Amino acid sequence: MRLSIRLKVMVPLVVGLVLIAVATALLMGFVHRHSVDQAALADLRRSAASLAGLEQVEVDRLSALLDVIAAERPIAAAFLRRDRGALLALSAPVLGRLRDQHGVGRWYFHPLDPAGGVFLRVHHPERFGDRVHREVLARAAASGRTESAIELGASSYAVRVVRPWRVDGALIGYLELATDVWVFLSRIEEITGDRYGLLLAKRTLDRAAWGRATGHPDAWGERSELVAVTGATDAARWLGGFDRVDQIPAEPAMIEWVHDGGRTMTRGIFPLRGAAGDLVGGMVVLHDITPLLAGLDELRGQVVVLVVLLATALAALVIFLLDALVLEPIARMSRVLERLPDRLARGEYGPELGLERPADDEIGRFEGFLAQAIARVGSFVAEVRRQNPGERHRGRELDRW
C-alpha cells in the first residue's frame, strides 16, 4: 500500500514536471518572440529616423558642392549665353567626378523663370525644355534661398538641393543637385548587413524616365500603383504583399519573420513622404536577427533547465514530507494493528510502543485516537477475562480476533 500511494503521488508529479517544462518553453518562446518583434520595431523606427539624418548629411554635402559650382565663371558664362552644348561640355566631366566621388547622380540647370522648363539636365542632356513641378524648386524660387527636400521626381526618390544662382549679386537661374536615396542606402547595407527596398508611388513618376533611370522598364507593370527599387535579386519575394499606396502603413510596422537558408530576418516597412508631407511610398527593411535568436534560444534553454531543477527539488521535498508526515505514520499504525491479535493472545493489554507521542496534526491526532482505542480494547479484554475465567472459548475467539 505504501509503495502504491507513493507511486500515485509520483506519477502526477512527473507529469507536472513535464508540463511545467513544456509550458515554460512555450511561454519563453512567446516572450522572446514578442521581445524580438519589439526590438526589431525599435530598429525599424531608428532606420526611419536615420533616413532623416542621412538626408541632412547629404543636403550639407550637396550644398557645399553647389557653392563650388556656382563660383565657376566659365559655367556661368555658358549658361548666360544659353549655349547648351558648351554648358554640357563643361558640366559633364564635373558630374562624372561628383558621381564617382560623392554618388551625385543628377544635375539640373533651371532658368530664371522655372516655368520656362529645364534648360539642361547634365545627367540626361537629351531631355530639356519640360517644366518640373517639384515642391523644392518652387520653394527656392519663392524664398530666394537654398531649399532642400527628399522628394519623389519623375524618375526617382532623391535628396534634392536647389540653390538660387547669383553672379555679381544678380539672380541668373537655379542650380539643382540630387542624390538618389538608393545610393546612400546601398552604403548602409554594406555596413549594417540589412537589406532595403523602396516602393514608390507611380502617380508622380514618368514611366519612360523611370525605366531609363533604373534600367528595368519591364518592372513597371509588376504592381498597380507602386514600383520597386532595390539591388537585391530576390526582391519580388521579400517586397511582396504591397500593390497599392493605401497598403503602406502610416507608421513603422513589422510584417513577418523571413527564413532564408539558415538565417532568420524580420521584415518591416515604414512610410516615405514627399516634400509636401504626402505619402509617396514605403521603405521595406530586412533585418537579420539570427544572432539575437541564438542568444535567446540559449537563454531559454538555461531557464527551462533551471525551472526543471527547481521543480524536481520541490517534488523531492513533497515526497520527503509525504513520507515523513503521512506514509510513515500510516505504516507505523498498520504494524501496530497487525501485531494487535498476537499481543492480546499473549495477554499484553498495555499501550503499544510508538503510539505514545503522536504529532500534533491530523495524522497525529488519528494516531493518538488509535492508541486510546487499543488501550481501551485491551482493558475491556482483560476485564472480561477476569470476570469469566472459565469461558476459554470466548477468550480464544477474542484472541483470534
C-alpha positions as CSV (number, residue, x, y, z in Angstrom):
1,M,0.0,0.0,0.0
2,R,2.8,2.4,0.9
3,L,4.5,2.0,-2.5
4,S,1.2,2.3,-4.2
5,I,0.4,5.7,-2.6
6,R,3.9,6.9,-3.4
7,L,3.5,5.8,-7.0
8,K,0.2,7.5,-7.2
9,V,1.8,10.7,-6.0
10,M,5.0,10.4,-8.1
11,V,3.2,9.9,-11.4
12,P,1.3,13.2,-11.2
13,L,4.4,14.9,-10.0
14,V,6.4,13.6,-13.0
15,V,3.6,14.6,-15.4
16,G,3.5,18.0,-13.7
17,L,7.3,18.4,-14.2
18,V,6.9,17.7,-17.9
19,L,4.0,20.1,-18.2
20,I,5.9,22.8,-16.3
21,A,8.9,22.3,-18.6
22,V,6.8,22.5,-21.8
23,A,4.8,25.4,-20.5
24,T,8.0,27.3,-19.6
25,A,9.5,26.6,-23.0
26,L,6.3,27.8,-24.8
27,L,6.0,30.9,-22.6
28,M,9.6,31.8,-23.0
29,G,9.2,31.3,-26.8
30,F,6.2,33.7,-26.8
31,V,8.0,36.2,-24.6
32,H,11.2,36.0,-26.7
33,R,9.3,36.4,-30.0
34,H,7.4,39.4,-28.6
35,S,10.7,40.9,-27.4
36,V,12.4,40.3,-30.7
37,D,9.5,41.9,-32.5
38,Q,9.7,44.9,-30.2
39,A,13.4,45.2,-30.7
40,A,13.1,44.9,-34.5
41,L,10.3,47.5,-34.5
42,A,12.6,49.8,-32.5
43,D,15.4,49.2,-35.1
44,L,12.9,50.0,-37.8
45,R,12.0,53.3,-36.2
46,R,15.7,54.1,-35.9
47,S,16.1,53.3,-39.6
48,A,13.3,55.7,-40.3
49,A,14.9,58.4,-38.1
50,S,18.3,57.6,-39.6
51,L,17.0,58.3,-43.1
52,A,16.2,61.8,-42.0
53,G,19.7,62.1,-40.5
54,L,21.3,60.9,-43.7
55,E,19.1,63.3,-45.7
56,Q,20.6,66.2,-43.7
57,V,24.2,64.9,-44.2
58,E,23.5,64.6,-47.9
59,V,21.9,68.1,-48.0
60,D,25.0,69.6,-46.4
61,R,27.3,67.9,-48.8
62,L,25.2,68.9,-51.9
63,S,25.0,72.5,-50.6
64,A,28.8,72.6,-50.3
65,L,29.2,71.2,-53.8
66,L,26.7,73.8,-55.2
67,D,28.8,76.6,-53.6
68,V,31.8,75.5,-55.6
69,I,29.8,75.0,-58.8
70,A,28.1,78.5,-58.5
71,A,31.6,80.1,-58.3
72,E,32.7,78.6,-61.7
73,R,32.7,81.6,-64.1
74,P,33.0,79.6,-67.3
75,I,29.9,77.5,-66.4
76,A,28.0,80.7,-65.6
77,A,29.1,82.4,-68.8
78,A,27.9,79.4,-70.9
79,F,24.6,79.5,-69.1
80,L,24.1,83.2,-69.6
81,R,24.9,82.8,-73.4
82,R,22.3,80.0,-73.4
83,D,24.9,77.8,-75.1
84,R,23.6,74.4,-74.1
85,G,26.4,72.5,-75.9
86,A,29.2,74.5,-74.2
87,L,27.5,74.2,-70.8
88,L,27.2,70.4,-71.2
89,A,30.9,70.1,-72.3
90,L,31.9,72.0,-69.1
91,S,29.5,70.3,-66.8
92,A,29.6,66.6,-67.9
93,P,33.2,65.9,-66.6
94,V,32.3,67.6,-63.3
95,L,29.2,65.4,-62.9
96,G,31.3,62.4,-63.6
97,R,33.7,63.2,-60.8
98,L,30.8,64.0,-58.5
99,R,29.1,60.7,-59.3
100,D,32.3,58.7,-58.7
101,Q,33.4,60.6,-55.5
102,H,30.1,61.6,-53.9
103,G,27.4,59.5,-55.5
104,V,25.7,62.6,-57.0
105,G,23.6,61.3,-59.9
106,R,21.6,64.4,-61.1
107,W,22.4,67.9,-62.0
108,Y,19.9,70.4,-63.3
109,F,20.1,74.0,-64.7
110,H,16.9,75.9,-64.3
111,P,16.2,79.3,-65.9
112,L,15.4,82.4,-64.0
113,D,11.7,81.6,-64.5
114,P,11.3,77.9,-63.7
115,A,8.1,77.8,-65.6
116,G,10.2,78.0,-68.8
117,G,11.3,74.4,-68.3
118,V,14.6,72.8,-67.5
119,F,17.4,74.3,-69.5
120,L,19.8,71.4,-69.1
121,R,19.9,68.0,-67.4
122,V,23.5,67.1,-67.3
123,H,22.7,63.5,-66.5
124,H,20.2,63.3,-69.4
125,P,21.1,66.1,-71.8
126,E,18.6,64.9,-74.4
127,R,15.7,65.9,-72.2
128,F,15.2,69.7,-71.8
129,G,12.5,72.3,-72.1
130,D,10.0,70.4,-69.9
131,R,8.7,72.1,-66.8
132,V,9.2,70.4,-63.4
133,H,6.6,70.8,-60.7
134,R,8.7,69.8,-57.7
135,E,8.0,71.5,-54.4
136,V,11.6,72.1,-53.6
137,L,12.2,74.2,-56.8
138,A,9.0,76.2,-56.1
139,R,10.1,77.0,-52.6
140,A,13.6,78.1,-53.7
141,A,12.0,80.3,-56.4
142,A,9.6,81.8,-53.9
143,S,12.1,82.3,-51.0
144,G,15.2,83.2,-52.9
145,R,17.1,80.9,-50.6
146,T,18.7,77.5,-50.9
147,E,16.0,74.8,-50.3
148,S,16.2,71.1,-49.9
149,A,14.0,68.1,-49.5
150,I,13.8,64.4,-50.1
151,E,11.4,64.3,-52.9
152,L,9.9,61.9,-55.5
153,G,10.6,63.2,-59.0
154,A,9.8,61.9,-62.4
155,S,12.3,59.0,-62.2
156,S,13.5,58.6,-58.6
157,Y,13.2,59.4,-54.9
158,A,16.1,61.6,-54.2
159,V,17.6,64.1,-51.8
160,R,17.5,67.4,-53.8
161,V,19.1,70.8,-53.1
162,V,18.1,73.8,-55.2
163,R,20.2,76.9,-55.0
164,P,19.4,80.4,-56.4
165,W,22.3,81.1,-58.8
166,R,23.7,84.6,-58.5
167,V,26.5,86.2,-60.4
168,D,27.8,89.5,-59.1
169,G,24.7,89.8,-57.0
170,A,22.2,89.2,-59.9
171,L,20.0,86.2,-60.0
172,I,20.5,84.3,-63.2
173,G,18.8,81.0,-62.6
174,Y,18.8,77.9,-60.3
175,L,21.2,75.1,-59.8
176,E,20.0,71.7,-58.5
177,L,21.9,68.6,-57.4
178,A,20.3,65.4,-56.4
179,T,21.4,62.0,-55.0
180,D,19.1,59.0,-55.2
181,V,18.1,57.6,-51.9
182,W,19.1,54.2,-53.1
183,V,22.8,55.4,-53.4
184,F,23.3,56.0,-49.7
185,L,21.1,53.1,-48.7
186,S,23.4,50.8,-50.5
187,R,26.2,52.2,-48.4
188,I,24.3,51.5,-45.2
189,E,23.6,47.9,-46.4
190,E,27.3,47.3,-46.6
191,I,27.8,48.5,-43.1
192,T,24.7,47.0,-41.3
193,G,24.1,43.9,-43.3
194,D,20.4,44.9,-43.5
195,R,18.6,45.0,-46.9
196,Y,16.5,47.8,-48.1
197,G,13.9,48.1,-50.8
198,L,12.0,51.2,-52.0
199,L,8.3,51.0,-53.0
200,L,7.5,54.2,-54.9
201,A,4.1,55.6,-56.0
202,K,3.7,55.7,-59.7
203,R,1.5,58.8,-59.7
204,T,4.4,61.3,-59.9
205,L,6.8,59.1,-61.8
206,D,7.3,59.2,-65.6
207,R,7.3,55.6,-66.9
208,A,9.9,56.2,-69.6
209,A,12.2,58.3,-67.4
210,W,11.9,55.8,-64.6
211,G,12.8,53.0,-67.0
212,R,15.8,54.8,-68.3
213,A,17.0,55.7,-64.8
214,T,16.6,52.2,-63.3
215,G,17.4,50.1,-66.4
216,H,14.4,47.8,-65.7
217,P,11.5,49.3,-67.6
218,D,9.8,45.9,-67.6
219,A,9.3,46.1,-63.8
220,W,6.8,49.0,-64.2
221,G,3.8,46.7,-64.6
222,E,4.5,44.3,-61.6
223,R,2.3,46.4,-59.3
224,S,-0.8,48.5,-59.9
225,E,0.3,51.7,-58.0
226,L,3.8,51.0,-56.9
227,V,7.2,50.3,-58.4
228,A,10.1,48.6,-56.6
229,V,13.7,49.9,-56.3
230,T,16.3,47.5,-54.8
231,G,19.6,46.0,-55.5
232,A,18.5,42.5,-54.3
233,T,17.9,39.8,-56.9
234,D,15.2,38.2,-54.8
235,A,13.2,41.5,-54.3
236,A,10.0,40.0,-55.7
237,R,9.9,37.6,-52.7
238,W,10.5,40.0,-49.8
239,L,8.9,43.1,-51.3
240,G,5.7,41.2,-51.9
241,G,2.4,42.0,-50.3
242,F,2.3,45.6,-51.4
243,D,0.5,46.6,-54.6
244,R,-1.3,49.9,-53.7
245,V,-0.2,53.0,-51.9
246,D,-3.0,52.6,-49.3
247,Q,-1.5,49.3,-48.2
248,I,1.6,51.1,-46.8
249,P,1.1,51.9,-43.1
250,A,1.3,55.4,-41.8
251,E,3.8,54.4,-39.1
252,P,6.7,51.9,-39.0
253,A,5.3,48.4,-38.7
254,M,6.6,44.8,-38.5
255,I,5.3,42.5,-41.2
256,E,6.7,39.0,-40.6
257,W,9.7,36.8,-40.0
258,V,11.5,35.6,-43.1
259,H,13.6,32.4,-43.1
260,D,16.4,32.4,-45.7
261,G,18.5,29.3,-45.6
262,G,20.0,29.1,-42.1
263,R,19.2,32.8,-41.2
264,T,16.1,34.4,-39.8
265,M,15.2,38.0,-40.6
266,T,12.4,40.4,-39.7
267,R,10.6,42.2,-42.5
268,G,9.3,45.7,-41.7
269,I,8.2,48.8,-43.5
270,F,8.0,52.5,-42.8
271,P,6.4,55.2,-44.9
272,L,8.2,57.6,-47.2
273,R,6.8,61.1,-47.6
274,G,7.4,63.9,-50.1
275,A,8.4,67.5,-49.6
276,A,4.7,68.4,-49.0
277,G,4.3,65.6,-46.4
278,D,2.2,63.4,-48.8
279,L,2.7,59.6,-48.8
280,V,4.9,58.7,-51.8
281,G,5.9,55.1,-50.9
282,G,7.5,52.9,-48.4
283,M,10.8,51.5,-47.3
284,V,11.0,47.8,-46.7
285,V,13.8,46.6,-44.4
286,L,15.1,43.1,-43.9
287,H,16.9,42.9,-40.5
288,D,18.9,39.9,-39.6
289,I,18.0,38.6,-36.1
290,T,19.8,35.2,-36.3
291,P,22.5,36.1,-33.7
292,L,19.8,37.5,-31.4
293,L,17.7,34.4,-31.7
294,A,20.7,32.2,-31.0
295,G,21.3,34.0,-27.7
296,L,17.7,33.9,-26.8
297,D,17.5,30.2,-27.5
298,E,20.5,29.6,-25.3
299,L,18.9,31.7,-22.5
300,R,15.6,29.9,-22.9
301,G,17.3,26.5,-22.6
302,Q,19.0,27.7,-19.4
303,V,15.7,29.0,-17.9
304,V,13.9,25.7,-18.8
305,V,16.7,23.7,-17.1
306,L,16.6,25.9,-14.0
307,V,12.8,25.6,-13.8
308,V,13.0,21.8,-14.2
309,L,15.7,21.6,-11.4
310,L,13.6,23.8,-9.1
311,A,10.5,21.7,-9.8
312,T,12.5,18.5,-9.3
313,A,13.7,19.8,-5.9
314,L,10.2,20.8,-5.0
315,A,8.9,17.3,-6.0
316,A,11.6,15.6,-3.9
317,L,10.6,17.8,-0.9
318,V,7.0,16.9,-1.4
319,I,7.9,13.2,-1.5
320,F,10.1,13.6,1.7
321,L,7.3,15.4,3.5
322,L,4.7,12.8,2.3
323,D,6.9,10.0,3.7
324,A,7.7,11.7,7.0
325,L,4.2,13.2,7.7
326,V,1.8,10.7,6.1
327,L,3.2,7.4,4.9
328,E,5.5,6.6,7.8
329,P,2.7,7.2,10.5
330,I,0.3,5.1,8.4
331,A,2.9,2.3,8.2
332,R,3.5,2.6,11.9
333,M,-0.2,2.3,12.7
334,S,-0.5,-0.6,10.3
335,R,2.3,-2.5,12.1
336,V,0.5,-1.9,15.4
337,L,-2.8,-3.3,14.1
338,E,-1.1,-6.3,12.6
339,R,0.5,-7.2,15.9
340,L,-2.6,-6.5,18.0
341,P,-4.2,-10.0,17.9
342,D,-0.9,-11.7,19.0
343,R,-0.4,-9.2,21.8
344,L,-4.0,-9.8,23.0
345,A,-3.4,-13.5,22.9
346,R,-0.3,-13.2,25.0
347,G,-2.2,-11.0,27.5
348,E,-0.4,-7.8,26.6
349,Y,-3.1,-5.2,27.1
350,G,-0.9,-2.2,27.7
351,P,-0.4,0.7,25.2
352,E,1.6,-0.1,22.1
353,L,5.0,1.4,21.9
354,G,5.4,4.0,19.1
355,L,1.9,5.5,19.6
356,E,2.6,7.3,22.9
357,R,3.8,10.6,21.4
358,P,1.8,11.3,18.2
359,A,2.5,14.5,16.2
360,D,0.1,17.5,16.6
361,D,-1.5,17.3,13.2
362,E,-4.4,15.4,11.5
363,I,-2.4,12.1,11.2
364,G,-1.0,12.5,14.7
365,R,-4.4,13.1,16.2
366,F,-5.7,10.0,14.4
367,E,-2.7,8.1,15.7
368,G,-3.4,9.2,19.3
369,F,-7.1,8.2,18.9
370,L,-5.9,4.7,17.7
371,A,-3.6,4.4,20.7
372,Q,-6.5,5.2,23.0
373,A,-8.8,2.7,21.2
374,I,-6.2,-0.1,21.5
375,A,-5.7,0.7,25.2
376,R,-9.5,0.5,25.8
377,V,-9.8,-2.7,23.9
378,G,-7.0,-4.2,25.9
379,S,-8.7,-3.1,29.2
380,F,-12.0,-4.5,28.0
381,V,-10.5,-7.9,27.1
382,A,-8.6,-8.0,30.4
383,E,-11.8,-7.2,32.4
384,V,-13.8,-9.9,30.6
385,R,-11.2,-12.5,31.3
386,R,-11.1,-11.6,35.0
387,Q,-14.9,-11.9,35.3
388,N,-15.3,-15.1,33.2
389,P,-12.1,-17.1,33.6
390,G,-13.9,-20.4,32.6
391,E,-15.1,-19.2,29.3
392,R,-12.0,-20.0,27.3
393,H,-13.8,-20.4,24.1
394,R,-14.7,-16.7,24.2
395,G,-11.2,-15.8,25.1
396,R,-9.9,-17.9,22.2
397,E,-12.4,-16.2,19.8
398,L,-11.3,-12.8,21.1
399,D,-7.7,-13.9,20.8
400,R,-8.4,-15.0,17.2
401,W,-9.9,-11.5,16.7
